Amino acid sequence: MKKLLITGATGLIGRRIVELCLEEGISVNYLTTDKSKIITNSNNQGFYWKPSTGDIDKLCFEGVSVIINLAGSAIAKRWTEANKKEIVQSRTASIELLYNSIKDNNLLIDHFISASAIGYYPFSETNFYDEDYKTEEKSFIIDVVKQWEEASDKFQELNIPVSKIRIGLVLSEKGGALQQMVKPINSFVGSCLGSGSQWQSWIHIDDIARMFLFILQNKLHGIFNGVAPNPVTQKVLIYKIAKTLHKPIILPNVPEIIIQLILGKMYVIVTRGQRVSSKKIENLGFEYHFYLLQSALQDLL
Ligand SMILES: NC(=O)c1ccc[n+]([C@@H]2O[C@H](COP(=O)([O-])OP(=O)(O)OC[C@H]3O[C@@H](n4cnc5c(N)ncnc54)[C@H](OP(=O)(O)O)[C@@H]3O)[C@@H](O)[C@H]2O)c1
C-alpha cells in the first residue's frame, strides 16, 4: 500500500486509527472541515474540504491508494429537521465528493473502507444479528445507515472494492458514550436508562481501530460488524462500570418517558439496542484484545 487518506480522522475513532497507522509505518493524509486542525508532517498531513459546498484540496489524493471514510456529524443530538438533514448529508455529501473527485480525475484507488453503524439492525432484545441480515424496517436511524451504505457502494461502479464496518458502541477513555456514563456514576447519580434490558454491542477503541487496519491489510471486502464478541445488556454495562469505579448504583432506572421528554425522538438510541455478532470477522482471523467487557473497562477506566 502507498498512502492512506482518512476522512473524519480528527474524531474519536479516527485519531486512534491515525496513531496505529503511524506506529505501523503507514503514511496518512487526512481531510478535515476545520482548518485549525490541519497539521503538516512528512507522514501525516491534513487537507481542507467542505463537502456541503463541494470544496476539496485535491492534493490530498497524491500517492493515496486506500481511503478510510469516517466523516459524519454526531447522531446523538436532538433530531430536529435541520439536525436530521445534517446527519444524513454530512455522510452522503462527503462520500459523493470523494467519488466525484476520484471519477473526474481518473484516480487509481484500490480500496474504499467506510464507517457504518449497527443502527442498520432493528432494535430487538431477542435477535442476534449477523451481516447477512437484510432490514425491512423503517426508522430514521435505519434510513441514515442505508443511505450512508448506498453512497459507499457507488465506488463499486468504478471497480473499487468497498468495505463497510457497522460500528457498535465504541468505548474509549477519551470521549464518546463511556465518558457520558462515567460522569453520573462518579457523582453517585448513575442509573440505567429505560428498562436496562436493551443490548449494548460494545467494542474497545483499540479493537475497532485495529479492525479497520485488519480489513485494509487483508484486503477484505463487504460488510463487517465492528463489535466485540460479548454484547451485554445496559444493566450489566452500567453495573460493571460502577463496580470498576468502586461506586454504588443507588438510583432506580430512569423511566423511558422522562428520557423522551429530555431527549425528544432520539431517546431511542439510549433506551433501545441490538445484539450483534462478531463471528464473521473472527472467522477471518481477527483477534480481539478485549473480548470481555470487564477487561475493556479495566483498561479504560
Ligand atoms: N463512536 C461510536 O460509538 C460510533 C458508533 C457507530 C458509528 N460511528 C460512526 O463512525 C464515524 C466516526 O465516529 P467517531 O466517534 O470518531 O465520530 P466523531 O468523534 O464525531 O468524529 C467524526 C468526524 O467527522 C467529521 N465531521 C463532522 N461533521 C462533518 C461534516 N458535516 N462534514 C464532514 N465531516 C464532518 C469531523 O472531522 P473534522 O472536524 O476534522 O472535519 C469529526 O471529527 C462516524 O461517522 C460515526 O457516526 C461511531
The ligand as an SDF file (V2000), in Angstrom:
LIG
                    3D

 48 52  0  0  0  0  0  0  0  0999 V2000
  -18.1720    6.3140   18.2440 N   0  0  0  0  0  0  0  0  0  0  0  0
  -19.1460    5.4230   18.1170 C   0  0  0  0  0  0  0  0  0  0  0  0
  -19.5760    4.7940   19.1250 O   0  0  0  0  0  0  0  0  0  0  0  0
  -19.7260    5.1430   16.7580 C   0  0  0  0  0  0  0  0  0  0  0  0
  -20.7010    4.1330   16.6350 C   0  0  0  0  0  0  0  0  0  0  0  0
  -21.2530    3.8530   15.4020 C   0  0  0  0  0  0  0  0  0  0  0  0
  -20.8410    4.5870   14.2850 C   0  0  0  0  0  0  0  0  0  0  0  0
  -19.9110    5.5670   14.4160 N   0  0  0  0  0  0  0  0  0  0  0  0
  -19.5500    6.3470   13.2210 C   0  0  0  0  0  0  0  0  0  0  0  0
  -18.1650    6.2690   12.9440 O   0  0  0  0  0  0  0  0  0  0  0  0
  -17.7000    7.5330   12.4530 C   0  0  0  0  0  0  0  0  0  0  0  0
  -16.5470    8.0060   13.3380 C   0  0  0  0  0  0  0  0  0  0  0  0
  -17.0120    8.0270   14.6830 O   0  0  0  0  0  0  0  0  0  0  0  0
  -16.3630    8.9550   15.8070 P   0  0  0  0  0  0  0  0  0  0  0  0
  -16.9080    8.5120   17.0970 O   0  0  0  0  0  0  0  0  0  0  0  0
  -14.9030    9.0140   15.5970 O   0  0  0  0  0  0  0  0  0  0  0  0
  -17.0420   10.3420   15.4180 O   0  0  0  0  0  0  0  0  0  0  0  0
  -16.5960   11.8310   15.8620 P   0  0  0  0  0  0  0  0  0  0  0  0
  -15.6670   11.8040   17.0040 O   0  0  0  0  0  0  0  0  0  0  0  0
  -17.8570   12.6120   15.9730 O   0  0  0  0  0  0  0  0  0  0  0  0
  -15.7820   12.3310   14.5770 O   0  0  0  0  0  0  0  0  0  0  0  0
  -16.3940   12.4530   13.3290 C   0  0  0  0  0  0  0  0  0  0  0  0
  -15.5620   13.3850   12.4610 C   0  0  0  0  0  0  0  0  0  0  0  0
  -16.3440   13.6860   11.2860 O   0  0  0  0  0  0  0  0  0  0  0  0
  -16.0320   14.9780   10.8310 C   0  0  0  0  0  0  0  0  0  0  0  0
  -17.2740   15.7210   10.5490 N   0  0  0  0  0  0  0  0  0  0  0  0
  -18.1900   16.1940   11.4240 C   0  0  0  0  0  0  0  0  0  0  0  0
  -19.1700   16.8450   10.7740 N   0  0  0  0  0  0  0  0  0  0  0  0
  -18.8500   16.7830    9.4550 C   0  0  0  0  0  0  0  0  0  0  0  0
  -19.4530   17.2660    8.2770 C   0  0  0  0  0  0  0  0  0  0  0  0
  -20.5840   17.9740    8.3160 N   0  0  0  0  0  0  0  0  0  0  0  0
  -18.8520   17.0230    7.0730 N   0  0  0  0  0  0  0  0  0  0  0  0
  -17.6970   16.3090    7.0240 C   0  0  0  0  0  0  0  0  0  0  0  0
  -17.0590   15.8430    8.1060 N   0  0  0  0  0  0  0  0  0  0  0  0
  -17.6530   16.0610    9.3060 C   0  0  0  0  0  0  0  0  0  0  0  0
  -15.2490   15.6920   11.9350 C   0  0  0  0  0  0  0  0  0  0  0  0
  -13.9160   15.8900   11.4500 O   0  0  0  0  0  0  0  0  0  0  0  0
  -13.3480   17.3500   11.0620 P   0  0  0  0  0  0  0  0  0  0  0  0
  -13.7770   18.2940   12.1440 O   0  0  0  0  0  0  0  0  0  0  0  0
  -11.8790   17.1250   11.0260 O   0  0  0  0  0  0  0  0  0  0  0  0
  -13.9280   17.6680    9.7230 O   0  0  0  0  0  0  0  0  0  0  0  0
  -15.2480   14.7180   13.1000 C   0  0  0  0  0  0  0  0  0  0  0  0
  -14.0100   14.6990   13.7520 O   0  0  0  0  0  0  0  0  0  0  0  0
  -18.8840    8.4910   12.4950 C   0  0  0  0  0  0  0  0  0  0  0  0
  -19.4270    8.6070   11.2020 O   0  0  0  0  0  0  0  0  0  0  0  0
  -19.8510    7.8230   13.4300 C   0  0  0  0  0  0  0  0  0  0  0  0
  -21.2110    8.0850   13.1310 O   0  0  0  0  0  0  0  0  0  0  0  0
  -19.3340    5.8660   15.6180 C   0  0  0  0  0  0  0  0  0  0  0  0
  1  2  1  0
  2  3  2  0
  2  4  1  0
  4  5  1  0
  4 48  2  0
  5  6  2  0
  6  7  1  0
  7  8  2  0
  8  9  1  0
  8 48  1  0
  9 10  1  0
  9 46  1  0
 10 11  1  0
 11 12  1  0
 11 44  1  0
 12 13  1  0
 13 14  1  0
 14 15  2  0
 14 16  1  0
 14 17  1  0
 17 18  1  0
 18 19  2  0
 18 20  1  0
 18 21  1  0
 21 22  1  0
 22 23  1  0
 23 24  1  0
 23 42  1  0
 24 25  1  0
 25 26  1  0
 25 36  1  0
 26 27  1  0
 26 35  1  0
 27 28  2  0
 28 29  1  0
 29 30  1  0
 29 35  2  0
 30 31  1  0
 30 32  2  0
 32 33  1  0
 33 34  2  0
 34 35  1  0
 36 37  1  0
 36 42  1  0
 37 38  1  0
 38 39  2  0
 38 40  1  0
 38 41  1  0
 42 43  1  0
 44 45  1  0
 44 46  1  0
 46 47  1  0
M  CHG  2   8   1  16  -1
M  END
$$$$
